[in-house]
Amino acid sequence: MKIGIRKEDKNIWEARVPLVPEQVAGLTGDGIEVAVQSSDIRAFSDQQYLDVGASIVPEIPDLPVVFAVKEIPTELLQPNRTYLYFAHVIKGQAYNMEMLQRLLDLDATLIDYERIVDDEGRRLIFFGRHAGLAGMIDTLWALGRRLKVEGFDTPFAQILQAKDYSNLDAAKAAVLQVGEAITRTPLPAELTPMVFGFAGYGHVSKGAQEILDLLPHKQIEPGELMGLDPSTPGLVKVVFAEEHMAKPIDPSRSFELQEYYDHPELYRGDFAKYVPYLTVLVNCIYWTPQYPRLVTRELLHGLYGAGKRPCLKVIGDISIDVEGAIECSLDHTDSGDPVFVYLPDEDRIELGVEGHGPVVLAVDNLPCELPVESSQEFGKALLPFIEAVASADYNVSYEDLDLPSAIKRAVITHRGSLTPDYEYLQEYLENQEGGTS
């Protein structure tokens, strides 16, 4: 049994790994050969992998199974390999259809981490919590910078990006210090109540809330937001679920969660009524086009039009989809230049925190800013499946693939074809070829 771990090259900030040295030590001890592609930006050094029995190689050799974190560049894909990484194709993402077609052309097998789920459809291997942790740290950093531009010197200005702390504990300690400063010297009345709204309640949201919970605040229910006393001091937290984001088109019907999942066409967006009361919106939801948006360009045009200065200052679009749930997220950013301002009057974005519109954090690989902790947790979840993946015979048909059910559900391509659950992607591939996507 032989596997490879490729270096990450999405950008210079991507220091994560699918398996950390300690986890590789267990594999090599069990007789699995591990080849690690050399990298000078990885959070763990080549020497650390050498010390646990892995080999370090300049390029991944002809190994049957290759693990990565982010997408592998199309030109580097090889025939008849089995690849495991976050492919970002299951929504028919146009920017990755060329890669998906190349995998099909090469008779390669793609196992997408995003689709490794249990019998109830719950994801088993993910970076979600750390996306929330890093995303909230960066959102507070952006808030501090925006407030400073507006003439408010607040303790939030002390917060750095997550990537600039030595580890998660150091970042949390810094946020705690900000909380202590706010307790000693209350925020200016013009900035309060400072309302932080979290859209969603899953792993990403829990990670983000974990950071905000280090600050002094009170929590209210969404229904209390519109009646919140304007003289309320300090920070306020509110968490929104699906029932707050949409309502039935038929006013005689009540919201039913399963119906919303199964038939979103029966619902329309209802989140806009909350947005004017938020100082910071943290988007943590999984979104596809059949669901209503949280924030539309039209909404923002109304909020900021005619020189208006609404409460909303920052949108932490942690679950970023370009022009998705947050329609003004017109592009991804990276950790080197993580935020832009959406200018509603001009319908365009401008990097930085200055401009008449909300600051938007739109980094699409936020866990890379906490590479050690996020990789450790991810690898811990992945490790139990490694031997089965490494020992499987990929020359057989999909039906005969001997893989754990959770892994088999995540097989997107195999032997030149889309697997049954993902045949719907053929339409996206054809649209891409026709230039319509």
C-alpha positions as CSV (number, residue, x, y, z in Angstrom):
1,M,0.0,0.0,0.0
2,K,1.4,3.3,-1.1
3,I,0.0,6.8,-1.0
4,G,1.2,10.3,-1.8
5,I,0.6,13.7,-0.1
6,R,1.1,16.5,-2.6
7,K,2.1,20.0,-1.7
8,E,-0.5,22.7,-1.8
9,D,-0.2,25.5,-4.3
10,K,-3.5,27.4,-4.3
11,N,-1.7,30.4,-2.9
12,I,1.2,31.2,-0.6
13,W,-1.1,31.1,2.5
14,E,-2.2,27.5,2.0
15,A,-0.1,25.7,4.6
16,R,-2.6,22.9,5.5
17,V,-2.0,19.2,5.0
18,P,-4.5,16.3,4.9
19,L,-2.4,14.3,7.4
20,V,0.1,15.6,10.0
21,P,3.4,13.9,10.8
22,E,2.1,12.2,13.9
23,Q,-0.7,10.6,11.8
24,V,1.7,9.6,9.1
25,A,3.8,7.9,11.8
26,G,0.9,5.5,12.5
27,L,0.5,4.7,8.8
28,T,4.2,4.0,8.2
29,G,4.2,1.9,11.3
30,D,1.4,-0.2,9.8
31,G,3.4,-0.8,6.6
32,I,1.9,1.9,4.4
33,E,4.4,3.7,2.3
34,V,3.9,7.5,2.3
35,A,5.6,9.8,-0.2
36,V,5.3,13.5,0.7
37,Q,6.0,16.2,-1.9
38,S,8.5,18.7,-0.6
39,S,7.0,22.1,0.3
40,D,8.5,25.2,1.9
41,I,5.1,26.7,2.9
42,R,3.6,23.7,4.6
43,A,2.9,24.1,8.4
44,F,4.9,21.0,9.0
45,S,8.5,20.7,7.7
46,D,9.9,18.0,5.3
47,Q,12.1,16.9,8.2
48,Q,9.1,16.2,10.4
49,Y,7.7,13.8,7.8
50,L,11.1,12.2,7.3
51,D,11.4,11.6,11.0
52,V,8.2,9.5,11.0
53,G,9.2,7.2,8.1
54,A,7.9,9.1,5.1
55,S,9.9,9.8,2.0
56,I,10.3,13.3,0.7
57,V,10.1,13.7,-3.1
58,P,10.3,16.7,-5.4
59,E,7.3,15.5,-7.4
60,I,4.6,12.9,-6.6
61,P,5.8,9.6,-8.2
62,D,3.5,7.2,-10.0
63,L,1.5,6.3,-6.9
64,P,-2.1,4.9,-7.1
65,V,-3.6,7.2,-4.5
66,V,-2.8,10.9,-3.9
67,F,-4.1,13.0,-1.1
68,A,-4.3,16.8,-1.1
69,V,-6.4,19.6,0.5
70,K,-7.4,22.0,-2.3
71,E,-7.9,21.5,-6.0
72,I,-5.0,20.1,-8.0
73,P,-4.2,22.2,-11.1
74,T,-5.7,20.6,-14.2
75,E,-2.3,20.3,-16.0
76,L,-0.8,18.2,-13.1
77,L,-3.5,15.5,-13.1
78,Q,-2.3,12.1,-14.2
79,P,-4.2,9.2,-15.7
80,N,-5.6,6.3,-13.7
81,R,-4.9,7.9,-10.3
82,T,-7.2,8.1,-7.4
83,Y,-7.3,11.7,-6.0
84,L,-8.8,12.9,-2.7
85,Y,-9.2,16.6,-2.2
86,F,-11.9,19.4,-2.0
87,A,-12.9,19.5,-5.6
88,H,-15.6,22.2,-5.5
89,V,-17.6,20.7,-8.3
90,I,-20.8,19.4,-6.8
91,K,-22.6,22.7,-7.3
92,G,-21.5,22.7,-11.0
93,Q,-19.0,25.4,-10.2
94,A,-18.0,26.7,-13.7
95,Y,-14.4,27.5,-12.7
96,N,-13.8,23.8,-12.0
97,M,-15.6,22.1,-14.8
98,E,-12.4,22.0,-16.9
99,M,-10.7,20.1,-14.1
100,L,-13.6,17.7,-13.8
101,Q,-13.6,17.0,-17.5
102,R,-9.9,16.3,-17.4
103,L,-10.4,13.8,-14.6
104,L,-12.9,12.0,-16.8
105,D,-10.6,12.1,-19.8
106,L,-7.8,10.6,-17.7
107,D,-10.0,7.8,-16.3
108,A,-9.0,9.1,-12.9
109,T,-11.0,8.5,-9.7
110,L,-12.0,11.6,-7.7
111,I,-13.1,11.3,-4.1
112,D,-14.4,14.6,-2.8
113,Y,-14.0,15.2,0.9
114,E,-17.1,17.4,0.9
115,R,-19.2,14.3,0.0
116,I,-17.8,11.9,2.7
117,V,-21.0,11.6,4.7
118,D,-22.7,9.2,7.0
119,D,-26.0,7.5,6.4
120,E,-27.9,10.6,7.5
121,G,-26.0,12.8,5.1
122,R,-23.8,14.4,7.8
123,R,-20.3,15.3,6.8
124,L,-17.6,13.3,8.5
125,I,-14.4,15.1,7.3
126,F,-14.3,18.9,7.3
127,F,-12.5,22.1,8.2
128,G,-15.8,23.9,9.1
129,R,-15.0,24.7,12.7
130,H,-11.7,26.2,11.8
131,A,-13.2,28.2,8.9
132,G,-15.5,29.7,11.5
133,L,-12.7,30.4,14.0
134,A,-10.4,32.0,11.5
135,G,-13.3,33.8,9.7
136,M,-14.5,35.4,12.9
137,I,-11.1,36.5,14.0
138,D,-10.6,38.1,10.6
139,T,-14.1,39.6,10.7
140,L,-13.2,41.3,14.0
141,W,-10.0,42.5,12.5
142,A,-11.9,44.0,9.5
143,L,-14.3,45.6,11.9
144,G,-11.5,47.3,13.8
145,R,-10.0,48.7,10.6
146,R,-13.3,49.9,9.3
147,L,-14.2,51.7,12.6
148,K,-10.8,53.3,12.6
149,V,-11.4,54.7,9.1
150,E,-14.7,56.1,10.4
151,G,-12.9,57.8,13.2
152,F,-13.5,55.4,16.0
153,D,-10.4,54.1,17.9
154,T,-11.8,50.9,19.5
155,P,-10.1,47.9,21.0
156,F,-11.0,45.9,17.9
157,A,-8.1,47.7,16.2
158,Q,-5.8,45.5,18.3
159,I,-6.9,42.3,16.7
160,L,-4.8,40.8,13.9
161,Q,-5.7,38.4,11.2
162,A,-5.8,34.8,12.3
163,K,-2.7,34.0,10.2
164,D,-0.6,36.5,12.1
165,Y,-1.0,34.7,15.4
166,S,1.4,31.8,16.3
167,N,-1.5,29.6,17.1
168,L,-5.2,29.5,17.9
169,D,-4.6,29.9,21.7
170,A,-2.7,33.2,21.0
171,A,-5.5,34.5,18.8
172,K,-8.1,33.7,21.5
173,A,-5.9,35.4,24.2
174,A,-5.9,38.5,22.0
175,V,-9.6,38.5,21.7
176,L,-10.0,38.0,25.4
177,Q,-7.9,41.1,26.0
178,V,-10.1,43.1,23.7
179,G,-13.1,41.9,25.7
180,E,-11.4,43.1,28.9
181,A,-10.7,46.5,27.3
182,I,-14.4,46.8,26.3
183,T,-15.4,46.0,29.8
184,R,-13.1,48.7,31.3
185,T,-14.1,51.3,28.7
186,P,-17.5,50.9,27.0
187,L,-17.8,51.4,23.3
188,P,-19.0,54.8,22.1
189,A,-22.8,55.1,22.3
190,E,-22.9,55.8,18.5
191,L,-21.7,52.2,17.9
192,T,-24.1,50.5,20.2
193,P,-25.9,48.2,20.3
194,M,-23.3,46.5,18.2
195,V,-25.2,43.6,16.8
196,F,-23.4,40.4,15.5
197,G,-25.7,38.2,13.4
198,F,-24.8,34.6,12.6
199,A,-26.6,33.0,9.7
200,G,-26.6,29.3,10.4
201,Y,-25.9,27.1,13.3
202,G,-23.6,24.3,12.0
203,H,-19.9,23.7,12.4
204,V,-18.8,26.9,10.7
205,S,-21.2,29.0,12.8
206,K,-20.2,27.2,16.0
207,G,-16.5,28.0,15.3
208,A,-17.3,31.7,14.6
209,Q,-19.5,31.9,17.7
210,E,-16.7,30.4,19.8
211,I,-14.6,33.5,19.1
212,L,-17.4,36.0,19.7
213,D,-18.2,34.3,22.9
214,L,-14.8,35.4,24.2
215,L,-16.2,39.0,24.2
216,P,-18.8,40.4,26.7
217,H,-22.2,40.3,25.1
218,K,-25.9,39.5,25.5
219,Q,-27.7,37.1,23.2
220,I,-31.2,37.6,21.9
221,E,-33.6,35.8,19.6
222,P,-34.1,37.0,16.1
223,G,-37.7,38.0,16.9
224,E,-36.4,40.4,19.5
225,L,-34.0,42.2,17.1
226,M,-36.5,44.7,15.7
227,G,-37.6,45.7,19.2
228,L,-34.1,46.0,20.6
229,D,-33.8,49.2,22.7
230,P,-31.4,51.6,20.7
231,S,-29.8,52.6,24.0
232,T,-28.7,49.0,24.7
233,P,-25.0,49.1,25.5
234,G,-22.2,46.8,24.3
235,L,-22.4,43.8,22.0
236,V,-25.4,41.7,21.1
237,K,-25.4,38.3,19.5
238,V,-28.2,36.8,17.4
239,V,-28.3,33.4,15.6
240,F,-30.5,32.9,12.6
241,A,-31.9,29.5,11.5
242,E,-33.6,28.6,8.2
243,E,-37.0,29.7,9.5
244,H,-35.6,33.3,9.8
245,M,-34.1,33.3,6.3
246,A,-37.2,32.3,4.3
247,K,-41.0,32.0,4.5
248,P,-43.6,30.2,2.5
249,I,-44.8,32.1,-0.6
250,D,-48.4,31.0,0.4
251,P,-49.1,33.2,3.5
252,S,-51.5,30.6,4.8
253,R,-48.8,28.0,5.3
254,S,-46.3,27.7,8.1
255,F,-42.5,27.1,7.7
256,E,-41.6,23.4,7.6
257,L,-37.8,22.7,7.5
258,Q,-37.9,19.5,5.5
259,E,-40.3,21.0,3.0
260,Y,-37.9,24.0,2.7
261,Y,-35.0,21.6,2.0
262,D,-37.0,19.5,-0.5
263,H,-39.0,22.3,-2.2
264,P,-37.3,25.6,-1.8
265,E,-39.3,26.9,-4.8
266,L,-42.3,27.2,-2.4
267,Y,-40.4,29.8,-0.3
268,R,-39.1,33.3,-0.7
269,G,-36.4,35.2,1.2
270,D,-37.3,36.8,4.5
271,F,-33.9,37.8,5.8
272,A,-33.8,41.4,4.5
273,K,-35.9,42.6,7.4
274,Y,-33.1,41.8,9.9
275,V,-30.2,43.3,8.0
276,P,-30.8,47.0,8.8
277,Y,-30.3,46.1,12.5
278,L,-27.0,44.3,12.1
279,T,-23.5,45.8,12.6
280,V,-21.8,42.6,11.5
281,L,-23.3,39.7,9.5
282,V,-21.4,36.4,9.6
283,N,-22.6,34.1,6.8
284,C,-22.1,30.5,7.8
285,I,-24.7,28.7,5.6
286,Y,-24.4,26.1,2.9
287,W,-26.1,27.7,-0.1
288,T,-27.1,26.6,-3.6
289,P,-29.0,28.7,-6.2
290,Q,-32.4,27.2,-5.5
291,Y,-32.4,28.8,-2.0
292,P,-33.1,32.5,-1.4
293,R,-30.2,34.9,-0.9
294,L,-29.5,36.5,2.5
295,V,-28.3,39.8,1.1
296,T,-29.0,41.1,-2.4
297,R,-27.4,44.0,-4.2
298,E,-30.9,45.6,-4.4
299,L,-31.1,45.5,-0.6
300,L,-27.7,47.1,-0.2
301,H,-28.5,49.8,-2.7
302,G,-31.5,50.7,-0.6
303,L,-29.5,50.7,2.6
304,Y,-26.6,52.8,1.4
305,G,-28.4,54.9,-1.3
306,A,-28.5,58.7,-1.1
307,G,-25.6,58.8,1.3
308,K,-27.4,56.8,4.0
309,R,-25.1,55.4,6.7
310,P,-26.7,52.1,7.9
311,C,-25.7,50.1,10.9
312,L,-24.1,47.3,8.7
313,K,-20.4,47.7,8.6
314,V,-18.9,44.3,7.9
315,I,-20.0,41.0,6.3
316,G,-17.9,38.0,7.2
317,D,-18.8,35.8,4.2
318,I,-17.2,32.7,5.6
319,S,-19.2,30.3,3.5
320,I,-18.3,32.3,0.4
321,D,-20.0,31.5,-2.9
322,V,-19.4,34.1,-5.5
323,E,-22.6,36.1,-6.0
324,G,-24.3,33.5,-3.8
325,A,-26.1,33.9,-0.4
326,I,-24.3,37.3,-0.2
327,E,-24.8,38.6,-3.7
328,C,-22.3,41.4,-3.3
329,S,-19.5,38.9,-2.9
330,L,-18.4,39.4,-6.5
331,D,-15.1,37.6,-6.1
332,H,-13.0,35.5,-3.8
333,T,-10.1,37.0,-1.9
334,D,-7.1,35.5,-0.2
335,S,-5.4,36.0,3.1
336,G,-3.0,38.5,1.8
337,D,-5.7,40.9,0.8
338,P,-8.8,39.5,2.4
339,V,-11.5,42.2,2.3
340,F,-13.1,44.6,-0.1
341,V,-15.8,47.2,0.1
342,Y,-18.9,46.7,-2.1
343,L,-20.0,50.0,-3.5
344,P,-23.7,49.7,-4.1
345,D,-24.0,53.0,-6.1
346,E,-21.4,51.7,-8.5
347,D,-22.1,47.9,-8.3
348,R,-18.4,47.1,-7.9
349,I,-15.9,46.2,-5.3
350,E,-12.7,47.9,-4.1
351,L,-10.1,46.2,-2.1
352,G,-9.6,47.5,1.5
353,V,-12.0,48.9,4.1
354,E,-12.7,52.4,2.7
355,G,-15.8,53.3,0.7
356,H,-19.5,53.8,1.1
357,G,-20.7,50.3,1.4
358,P,-20.1,47.2,3.6
359,V,-16.7,45.6,4.1
360,V,-16.8,42.0,2.9
361,L,-14.4,39.2,4.0
362,A,-14.4,36.7,1.1
363,V,-11.4,34.4,1.7
364,D,-12.3,31.0,0.3
365,N,-9.8,28.9,2.3
366,L,-9.9,30.5,5.7
367,P,-8.7,27.4,7.7
368,C,-5.3,27.9,6.1
369,E,-4.9,30.7,8.6
370,L,-4.9,28.2,11.4
371,P,-3.0,25.4,9.6
372,V,-1.6,23.4,12.4
373,E,-4.8,23.0,14.4
374,S,-7.1,22.6,11.4
375,S,-4.8,20.0,9.8
376,Q,-4.6,18.0,13.1
377,E,-8.4,17.8,13.4
378,F,-9.0,17.1,9.7
379,G,-6.4,14.3,9.7
380,K,-7.9,12.8,12.8
381,A,-11.2,12.4,11.0
382,L,-9.6,11.1,7.7
383,L,-7.2,8.6,9.3
384,P,-9.6,5.8,9.9
385,F,-10.4,5.6,6.2
386,I,-6.8,5.6,4.9
387,E,-6.1,1.9,4.8
388,A,-9.3,1.1,3.0
389,V,-8.7,3.8,0.4
390,A,-5.0,2.8,-0.1
391,S,-5.8,-0.9,-0.5
392,A,-8.8,-0.7,-2.8
393,D,-8.7,-2.0,-6.3
394,Y,-9.7,0.9,-8.6
395,N,-9.6,-1.2,-11.8
396,V,-13.0,-2.7,-11.0
397,S,-16.3,-1.0,-11.9
398,Y,-17.9,1.5,-9.5
399,E,-20.4,-1.0,-8.4
400,D,-17.7,-3.4,-7.4
401,L,-15.5,-0.8,-5.7
402,D,-14.8,-2.2,-2.2
403,L,-14.8,1.0,-0.1
404,P,-16.5,2.1,3.1
405,S,-19.9,3.4,2.3
406,A,-19.0,6.9,3.5
407,I,-16.1,7.0,1.0
408,K,-18.0,5.4,-1.8
409,R,-20.7,8.1,-1.6
410,A,-17.9,10.6,-2.3
411,V,-16.6,9.0,-5.5
412,I,-17.5,11.6,-8.2
413,T,-15.6,10.2,-11.2
414,H,-14.4,6.6,-11.9
415,R,-13.0,5.0,-15.0
416,G,-14.0,7.9,-17.3
417,S,-17.6,8.3,-16.1
418,L,-19.5,10.3,-13.5
419,T,-20.8,7.9,-10.8
420,P,-24.6,7.6,-10.5
421,D,-25.2,10.2,-7.8
422,Y,-23.3,12.8,-9.8
423,E,-24.5,12.3,-13.3
424,Y,-26.3,15.6,-13.0
425,L,-22.9,17.3,-13.4
426,Q,-22.9,16.2,-17.1
427,E,-25.2,19.1,-17.9
428,Y,-22.8,21.6,-16.3
429,L,-19.9,20.0,-18.3
430,E,-21.8,20.4,-21.5
431,N,-22.8,24.0,-20.7
432,Q,-19.1,24.8,-20.1
433,E,-18.1,23.4,-23.4
434,G,-20.8,25.5,-25.1
435,G,-19.6,28.6,-23.4
436,T,-22.8,29.2,-21.5
437,S,-21.5,28.8,-18.0
